[in-house]
Amino acid sequence: MEPTEIDKGASKRYGYIPDYSVWRSGFPLLVVESKRPDEPIEQALREAHLYANRINNRYPPGINPISHVLACNGEQFALAKSDSETEVLYAKVQDLRPGTDILAAYKAELNKEFFERRAQEMNVAFQSRRFTRVASQLPGNLVSDLLGINQFAQEVFPIITRYFGQEADEAPDDIIDRGYISTEERSEYGSVLETYLKDRARVMADGSFQPVVTTGKHPQNNLTSEVRKYGQVQRITGRVQLVVGAVGSGKTLFIRRFFKRMLPDDLRQKTVWSFLNFNHEIKDAQEIRDTVLTQFIKSFQDLNEIDVEDNDVIEKLFSHEIAAFERSPAKNLLKTGNEQQYHQQRYFRIKELMNDKEKMASAISRHYAGERRIGLVVVFDNVDKRSRDVQLAIFEAAQWFKELTRALVIVNMRDTTFEAHRDEKPLDAFINAVNFYIRAPRFALMIRSRLEIVLENIESEEEVSKLQKFKLESGAQVVYQSNRLGEYMMSIYASLFDRRASQMGAALESLAAKNARSALGMFADIIASPHIPTSQMSSTAAASSVARIEEDRLIRALMRGRYRIFNNRSKYIRNILSPVPNAKRPSNFLYADILEFLIRNRKVKIDYSVEGYASGKTIMARMGQLGYDEDDAFASLKQLAEWNLVEPESLLVDTLTPEEPVQVHASGFIHMRYFLRRPEYLYGISADLSFSSFELAKQMGEEWARAVAGEPGYRARQRILNRLAEYFRNEYDSQVRRHAFYEDLNHGGKAVVTATHQVADEIGKPPPKEAAKA
């Protein structure tokens, strides 16, 4: 609660905060003032009344949420109604015991049912006006009208998808060879991993442990100390190695590149590999173990070209078990000459061993890592895509698996999970271990490297016609050489990432945060967007140099995808100025207020050991102080998480609870700091907004309905932006009048009003009369 100005006597008029206050559904219902035993209870009660009156006066006439005040000086309690200073219920502290009449009298006035009922009364008094969606005023086909991909990119769309699709980092060899962007961390990780594997191969070959001596300016960044510890063990043991980084930062691409291209021949001869893909939902610990065993056996066979069902291989893998069988009563079968029964029992015994996946995995390890002394490397891939709890469960499974197989198990883990739980079991054992951190590459460099591969493919691909044709909006046909497709794509690249486009490039990176896959998908969607007109493409194709594409066209492409108008279905840019659906107290500012609260506290430890995380309960309480319904606040938080504008620490969006810590995503930050100040964003979301004014929603619908064949014109845009700025100013003033602490504590609403007025002043101003006549 913000300071409230009251007169405490002797002309001391300052801003004070009540000692305690009770809130429900965003309303202050009770003020509690406490004093020392040597201060009179009457003084405490007087100040409680002053607080209550000042706070009630901040609400609209006739609405007084604080109905009671309570005072205490350690020896006495005093309870009174907020509008009465004569009817006071006094009680000594020692008299408020269970079963006493005085306690019953206090409980009759103040109890859970009373506060619930009082909050409901306030809810009824504050029932908001009905909001109307602009989309409900539009022709039905306009909202869902699809335009498809542009003709210019249609011919090369399969190539674009191959190199910029969401799974492009796991496929073609030319991406592994040329599309990989090195960083200092990756280079260091590669050399250290190679050193570690060489040491393990030496252990397997020699049967002894030899510490690896390393040199350099940063010896703490290598595995020297870890290998020494490893060398002190008197038997070959397994090890878990963490590779930490954000989802999509390139951990998978690096490991696969290391395995396919960087592994020296001598080391390749001394190691066998297996890749386990956790890119699917997993329910429990037993399912995780089953997945580990199944995928390990399959990948081991595929990567190392070893058929574990081949008779010769089976005999080697289970040589110990077969020898034990032959030392058992099977000897008697041989002696009695019952050879058929002997072979039958031997077959069933081997079948039993083969069907037991845990025994099969153990046998593979025993034969290759033990008997043949070949290092076994198992990669747990895409673990970072799973929820926090599943990641930790997979890590525990990795510990179990390395004991079972004595393998070097490399586990990809999400950076936020590791940072948040590194002091807890089971990760606490890795606090002092060497854990590699992979940073996402600069998207500009990553996209350029893949773009260069695409350009080469355009020139060499047989299915790409040398002559391309498409029609302009005017109906005229354009014919051009296929290599001009590359110039068009380079123009998009320049429009995003050259110096003049630094803000747009930063926005793109923020929308994807540290997810390189998402950035690749965005670039592909821009290339194929129908919202970059063919006339601009033709000028690019005909130009002698790379042309630029306007910022508003790029924003429109990301906002609308392949739809004609914005309908909030975009994967990248969302409408943060409409109320959450089915809200009890709908507001255009709730999303913005939540985002701004998290943005302003992103470097503060709020409820969690990691900076920037606040629990859902904290956010609900804060929004309650602003006058929002707490259920509305939580529904809005869940919606922001689904839109990827805030990120739960567990990544469990569908089962988000009020106890779950969340932080603002870079995408949420860029929505508030960049898109909110862009005319194209405000103008675009106006087709999807909901307004408390039916007339305004109808006017906005008419502006868009008149432009079914295209975009509203310049004058229509001016009208839209001016109406938005005026509406948000009125909504803000109304919210300040209706909710006592909104102006003191909010920041998101102010940001919306400031941004919309700024844009309207720059672009939405009506032209001078002379210009209008002309």
N, C-alpha and C positions, 0 to 999 in steps of 0.2 A: 504494500500500500504506500502511495506517495504521501509526503508530509501534508498535514492539514493544518491550516492556520486557526489557532484558538487562543483565547486570552486566559493565561494561567494565573492571572493576578499580578498586582504591582506593575501594571503596564507592560508585562512580558508577553508580547504578541509575536509568536514565531510559528514556523511550520513544524508541527509535531506529528508523530506517528503513534497510534494507539498501541498499547503494550501487546494486546492480542485482539484478534477479530475472527469471527466464525463466518465462513462463506458457504454458499450452496448454489449451484447452477449459475455461478457468475454474479451472485448478489451478496453483499455484506449484510448479515442478519443480526449480529450481536457484537457489541464492543465491550471489551474487558480491560479495566484499568487496575494496575497493581501498585501498591505503595509499601514503604517500610513500616514496621510496627509503630514507630514513633510519629507517624503522620496520621492525621485524623481520617477516618473512613469517609467522612463527608466530603473532604477535598477530592478524594479519588472518585467519588460518585459524581461530583460536580464536573470534573474533567471528562468523565465518561459521557455525561449528557452533552457537553460542548462538542465532543467528537461526533456523537450521533447526530446532533442537530446540523453541524456543518456538512457532514457527509450526506444526510438526507436532503439537504437543501440543494445538492448538486444534481439531484434527480428531478424529473418533470413534476409539475405541481400535482399534489394529491397522491404521489407515490413516495412512501417512506419505507425502504426495505429494512432498516434497523428498527426493530420494534421494542427491544429490551437493551438495557445496559447492566453490566455487572462490575462490582468493585470489590477489592480485597486489600487489606493491609497486613495480612498474615495472622491477625487475631480475629477479624470480623469479615463477614461477607455482607454486601448490600445489593439487592436486586430491585430494579425499578423499570417501568416502561419508559421508553425514550422520550415520550411527550409529557411525562409527569415527574415532578420533583418532590411531590408530597406523599404519594403512595409508595412507600419503600418497605421491602421485606428484609429486615436485618437478621443476622444469625451469627452466633459465635462458631469459630472453626471446630471446637471440640464437640459442639452440639450436632454437627452434620454427620451423624453416624447412621448406618443402616438400621431401618426400622423406626427412626424417630419421625415425629410429625413435621418438624421443620424441613428435614430432607425431602419428605414427601411433597411439601409445599413448593420447594424449589424445583423438584422434578416435574410437578404439575405444570409449571410455567415453561421450563426449558427441557425438552426431550427430543429425541430423534424425529418422532412423528410431527411435533410442532414445527421443526425446521423444514421438514419435507413439505408440509402443508403451506408454510410461509413461502418457500421457494416456488411452489406451484402457483400461488397467488401472484407472485411477481412475474412468472412466466406468462400467465394470462394477460397481465397488464402490459407486457412487452411483446405480445404477439405481433410479429412484423407484418407489413403489407405483403400481399401475394406478389411473387416475382413471375415475370413472363419471359419466356425464351424467344429470342428473335427467330430461331429456327421454326417455331410453331407458326410464324407469320409468313413463312416462305412456301412456295410450291413444293410438294413432296419430293419431286424428282431432282430438285436443285441441290438439296443437302447431300444426296447420295450419288450425284452425277459423277461418273468417272471419265477421265480423259485419255487414259493409257499413257504409253511412253512416247517421247517425241520421235519423229521420223528420222531425224538426223542420227540418233544413237541406236536406232532399231537394228541396223545391220550388224553392229558390233556388240550388241548386248550380251550374247553368250560369252564373248571374250572378257567383257567388263565384269560379268558375274564370276567368272573363273578366278580373277585376280583381286576383286574387291568384295566378293561375297562374304557372308558372316563366317564361313568355315574355310576361307581361302588360305589361312595360315597353316592348315594341316595337309594341303594337297600337293600342288605341282613342285617338281624338283627345282624349276628355275626360280621359284620364290625362295626356296631354301638356299640356293646358290647366290641369287642376286637381289632378292627382295628383303633380305635381312639387314637391319640397321644395327650396327655394333655400338655398344656403349662401353665406358670404362668398366662398369660392373660386369658386363657380359664377358669381355675379354679376360678379366681377372678370374671370373668364375670358370671359364673354359680352361685356363691354364692350371688352376688349382684342382679342378675335377680330374683333369688328365693326370696330374701328379698323383692324386689319390688313387686313381685306378691303376697306374703303373706300380705304385707301392703294393696294392692288393695283389696284382699279378705276380709281383716278386715274392710275396708271401706264399701264394699258391704254388709257385714254381719251386721255391727253395725250402719251404716248410719252416722258415725262420722269419723273424721280424727285424726289419732294418729301418730305422728312422730316416726320413727324407730331410736333407739339409737344404734350406731355401735361403735366399738372400734377397735384398731389396729394401726400399725405404719404409715399407709398411709390412713387416713380417707378421703383424697381428692379423692381417687380412688373408693369411694362408693357413694351411692345415698342419703346419709343423707340430704344434703342441698336441693337436688331436691325434696325429699319427703316432707320436711318442706314447701317448696313453694307450693307443691301440696296440702298440708293439709290446707293451708290458704284460698283456694278457697271454697266458700260456696255451691258448688254443685259438683256433680261428673262430671269430665271432662275427655276427652281423652288425650292421650299423644303419641308422636312419639319418638321412641328410635332408634338411629342410631347404627349400627354395621358396622364398617369400616375395610376394608382389601382388599388385592389384589384378583383378579379373581382366583378362585381355591384354596384359602388359607384355606378352611375348614369351612367357616361360615355356609353353609347349613348343613354339617354333625354335627356341634356342636348343632345347634338349634334343629335338629331332635332328636339328642341323648338326649338333655335336656328334650324335650317333652316326649320322649318314656321311658327314663330310670331314669332321675334325678328328675323329678317332684314328690314331696312328695304326699302321698295319700290324706292328708287333703287339700292340695292345688289343687290337681286334681279335688276334689269335688267342689271347689269354683271357677273354671275357665272353660271356653269353648274356644276352639282354632280353628283357620282356617289358612291354608297355601295357599298363592297365588303365583303361579309360573310365573315369567316374562321371561322365557327362550324361547322367540319368539319375532319376530319383531313387533313393534308397531308404528303406523304412527303419531298419533296426540293426543292431550289432551283428546278429547272426547272418542277416542278409549281406552285410558288408563282407564278412569272412567268406561266405559262399561266392560272392562276386570276385573277391581277390583270388581265390583258388581257381575258379573257372577261367577267368581271364588270364591268369598267369600261365596255366597249362597251354591254353590256346595260342597266346602270343609267343610263348617260348617255342612252340613248334613252328609257327609261321616265320618268325624272324630268324631263327637259327637253322631252319630247314631240317628239323629232327622230328621224325614220326615216332611218338612215344607208344604207338600201338604196334609198331614193327616188332616181330618176334625177337630179333637180335637185340634191339634196344631194350625190350622188356626184360630179357634175361640179365642185361647189365644193370638196369635200374634196380631190380628186385633180387639181385644176386644173394644178398644176405638172407632175405625171407625165404628164397627158394632153397638155399643151403640148409636153413633151419627146418624147412619142411622135409627135406631128404634125410635129416638126422632124426626126424620124428618117427612114429610108427610106420611111415611110408617105407622104411627099410625092410620091414617084415613083408610088405606087399611085394617088394622086389625078390626077397628070398623065396617066397612061396610061389613065385612065378606068375602072380596075378597082375600082369603088366597093364592090362586094359583098365583095371580098377585104379592102379597107381597113376596112370596118365589122366584119368578122369578126375581124381582128387587133386592132382597137381594143377590141372586146368582151372578147376573151380577156385583153388587158392589164389592163383594169379588173377583171375577175374575179380575176385573179392578185393584184392589189393588195388587193381586198376580202377575199380568203382569208388574207392575211397580217395577223394580228391586230396585230402590232407596228407595221406600216406604217399600219394603220387608226387605231390610237391616236395615232400621231404626226401623221397627217393631221388628225384631230379637233382636236388641240392647235394645230397650225399655223394652221388656219382660224379657230378661235374665239379662242385666246389671242394669236395673231400678227396675222392679217389683220383680224379684227373687234375685237381688243383687249378681249376679254371674259375676266375672270378664271376660271380653271378650278380648282375645289376638289374634291379626291378624299378621301373618308374611308375609312380602313382600319379597319373596325369588328370588334369581338370578337377582336382579336389577343391580348388579355390572357388568353383562355381556352386558348390553345395552350401547349405546353411552352416552357421557357426557350429551348432551341435553335431551335425553330421561330419563336418571337417575334423572336429576333435575325436569323434568316434573312429573315423578312418585313420587318424594318426595313431590311436591305440591299436588298431588292427595292424598298422605298419610295424609297431613294436612287437606284436605277436608274430607277425610273418618273418621278421628278421631273426627271431629266435628259432623259428621252425626251419628256416632255410639258410641261415648264416649269410644272407645276401646284403649287398649295399642297396638300401631302399631309398630312392629319391622321391620326396613328397612335395608336390606343389601346394602351397598354402596361401590363403589371402592375407595380405599385410595387416588389415585391421583386426582380423581374428588373432593373429600372432601377437600384436601389440597389446591387445586388450586382455589376453589370457596367458601371457608369458610367465606370469608369477604364480599361476595356478596349475594344478595337476590336469593333464599329463605333461603340459609344455614346460613346467618349471625346471625339468631336467635339462632343458636346452638353453637356459638363460646365458650360460657362459660358453656354449658351443659356438662353432663357426657356422653361422647360418647365412646363406647367400640371399641378397636382396636384388631383385631384377626390377629395374625401372622401365616404364613404358618409353618407347622411342619417341622422338619428336614426330608428330603426325605428318608434318610437312615433308620431312625427309622420307618417311615410310611410304607416303602416297606417291612422291616423285619417283622413288625407285621402282614401284610397281607400275607406275604410268609409263616409264621407259620400256618396261617389258611389254606392256600392252601395245605401245606404238610399234615396236618391232614385230609383234604378232600381226598387227593390221597389215603391214607391208608383206608379210610372208604367208599369211593364212590363205589357203586356196579358196575357202568358202566366202571370203570377203571380195565382192566385186570391185574391180579396179575403178569403175565408174559408178558413182552413187547418184540417186535422184530423189528429190522430195519436192513437195509443193509448199508455197508460201500461203499465208492467210488470204492473200489476194487471189489465189488460184494459179499464179505463175509457177512454172516448173523450173527448178534449179538443178543443173548437172555439174558435178565436180569430181575431182580425183579423190580416191579413197584416203590418200595420205592427208587430206585436209581434215579428216576426222580427228587426227592427232592434234592438229592446231586448235580445233574446237576444245578438246579436252585440256590442252595446255592453257587456253584462255580461262577456263574455269579454275584451274590450279592457280594461275596468276591472280585471279580475282579473289581467291581465298587467302593466299599466302604471301603475296609480295608486300613490300613495305607499305604501300598505300592501303592495303587490306589487312593491316595488323589486327584491327579490332574484330573483323569478321573471322580471321583465322583463329584468334583467341576464343571467340564464341564457339567455333566448331570444336576446338579441343575441349572446351569446358562442357559442352553438351555430351561429349563422349567420356569426360573425365579421364581416367587412366585406361579406358577400354579401347585398345587399338582396333578390335574387331568392329566396334560400333562406328569408329571414325571411318573405316574403309567402307562400311555400308552407307554412311551418309554421303560420301563422295560419289558412290555409284548411283545413289538416288538423285543427286543433283545432275549428274551427267544425263540420266534418262528422263528428267523432269519435263512434263509438258508445259510448265510455266515459264520456261525460257523460250521465247518465241522463235519460230523458224526464220523470221526476217533477221533477227540478231545472229542466228547461227550462220545464215548465208553471208552476212557481212563479215563474220569471222572467217568463214571458209574462203572468201574472196580477197580478204585483206592480205597484204604482203607481210604484215607483222602480227604478233599475237594481240588480239583485241581483249578488252575487259568487259565483264558482265556486271551490271549494276548490283549494288548490295541488296536493294529491295527485291530484285528478282531471285537472288540466292536465298533470302529469308523466306520468300513465298514458296520456293521449291521445297524447303525443309518443312514449312508449316502445313502445306496442303497435300504433299505427296502427289498422288495422281488424281485427287479429287478436284472438282472445279472450284469449290470454295472451302474454306477452313471449317472443319467439323469436329475438331479435338480428337481425331483418330491418329494424328501424327505420332511417330515413335520418338520424335526429338523435341518438338516445341509444343507446349501445352498452354491452355487458357487458364491463367491463374486469377482471373478477375470475375469469375462467376461463382455463385454460392454452391456449396456442396449439395448434391441432390437430396431431397426430402429433409432439409434442415428444419429444426424447430424455430430457430431465429436466423433466417438466411441473411447473409451479408456478402457484398462484393469484395470485402477486404480480408476475410478470414485466412485464405491461403497466403496472402501477402504478409499478414501479421505473423503467422507461424514461421514463414521463411525468414523474415527479417529478424525475428527473435533468435533463431539459430545462427544466422549470419553474424549478428553482432556479438554472439557468444561463442564463435567458432574457435577461439583461442583460449577459452575458459574451461576449466574442469568443473562442469556443472553437477552431474550426478554420477560421474564415472571416472575411471583412472585415465582415460584418454580424452584429450581436449575436444570440445565441441559437441560431446554427446549429452543429450538430455533425455530423461525418461518421458514416456507418453504422459504419465501423471503430472510431471512438472509442466509440460507444455499445456495440458488441459487446465491446470490451475492458473497458469499465466493468462491463458485466453479467457478463463472465467473472470479474472480481474478486469479484463477489458469489456466485459458485458456479454461475452459469447456463452452459449450453452455448452457445457463440457462435453456432452455427447456429440454435438456438432463439431467441436474441436477435434475429437478423436477420429470421427469420420473423415474430416478434412486431412488429418495426418495420414490416415491409411490411404487416402486418394493420392496424396503427394508421394507416398512411398511406391504406389503402383505406377505412377508416372516417372519414377526414378529421379524425382527432385529432392527427396530426402532418402537417406539410406539407413535401414535398421542394421544394428551391429550383427544380428544373426542372419540377415538376408531373408528372413521368413516374412515376406510381405503378406501372404494369405492368412497367416495366423498371428499377425501383429497384436501384441497385448499392451495395455497401459504401462506395464513394468519394463517394456523393452526400450533400451537406449537407441536413439536415432541421432543422426547428424545431417546437416545440410549437404547435399550433393553439389558438386561443381555446377551441374546443370541448373539446380535451384538458384545458385548464386548468380549465374549469368542471366537467368530469366529476370531477376530483380534489378540487376545492375546494367544490363545491356538491352535486352529485348523490350523491356518496359518503356524504354526511351526511343524506340524505333517506330516511326509512323506506320511502316508496313505491318508490324506486329499489332498495334492498336487497331488499325483499320481492318486487318484480317480477322482478328478475334471478334470484331463487332457482329459478324454473322452468327456467332455462337454464344454471345453473351445473354445473360438473363438480367432483367431490369425490374426494379420495384415500380416503375412507371409503365403501365400498359401502352400509353400513347407513344412513349419513346421506343418501346419494342416494335410497335407497329410502324413508326417512321423508319427505323433501321431496316425492317423487313422490306418496306417499299423501296428503299434505296437499292437493296440487293436484287429484288424482284425485277426492277426496271432494267437491270443489267444482266439478264439471263444469258444473252449471247456473248457477253464479255465482262470486263471489269467496270465498276462505276467510274464515271469520269472525274476530272480534277475538282470540279465544283462539288460534286457529290462527296468526294473524300473530305473536302473542307468542312462540309456540313456534318459529316460523321465525326470528325475529330473534335469539332467545337461542341457538339452535343455530348460527346463522351466527357470532355473536360468539365463542362457545366454540371453534368449528372454526378460525377464523382465528387466534385466540390460540395454539392448539396447533400449527397449521401454521407460524406464525412461530417459536415455540420450537424446533420440529424443524429449521427451516432454519438457525437460529443454531447449533444443535448440529452440523449436518452440514457447514456451510460457514464456514470460519474467520473470514472478514472481513465476513460478512453484517451482523452487528449494528453494526459500525463504519461501514460505507460505505452501507448502504441507507437509503432514506427512504420509498419507496413502501409497503413492507410495514408499516412503523410507522404510516403514515397510514391504511391499511386497518384495522389492529387498533384504533387509536384511534377511528376513525369508527364502526365496527360496535359497539364497546362503548358508545360514547356513545349511539347510537340505541337499543340494547338497554336501557340504563339508564333512558332517558327513556320508552320506549314498551313495551319487551319485558319489563319486570319483571312477574312474576306478581302478581296482585292480593292484597291482604291476606286472611288466612283468613276474617275476618268478611264481607268483601265477596264472597268466593268462595262462602260458604254462602248468602248472600242471593241 
